[in-house]
């Protein structure tokens, strides 16, 4: 690839950083009048329960596994949501060594209200784009994600047993 064909990585990184900063600012404003909750964490928990839980609950150990997070980090997040009244933790009656997590009705109301506000915010953004711009954005998004996935797959090398992956601190 010649220099003229090399992507301007500074521009790509700047775009991603601005997209992150501006959308985060807009999301905060969109959620300003909604019930206070740890929306990202609560939504992630909701998704995990929907995908991997049963009877409206999920084991703490499963949360850690699916989130690829250590148990102490998961426990801290759950403790914060529990103090907010948005989740409950209970001992599994079938195996007293395991703990189940459920979203409380108050937590579900807060999560749902925040989700609606987020959907409305992003719908307003999309409404500012023409159908052609939306199609172009989707095509570029899909192509970029596919290229990243392909490159990551080509670089994937099994690590030796006990050796931490290189991206641990990224």
Secondary structure, 3 states (H helix, E strand, C coil): CCCCCCCCHHHHHHHHHHHHHHHHHHHHHHHCCCCCCCHHHHHHHHHHHHHHCECCEEEHHHHHHHHCCCHHHHHHHHHHHHHCCCEEEEEECCEEEEEEEEECHHHHHHHHHHHHHHHHHHHHHHHCCCHHHHHHHHHHHHHHHHHHHHHHHHHCCCCCCCCCCHHHHC
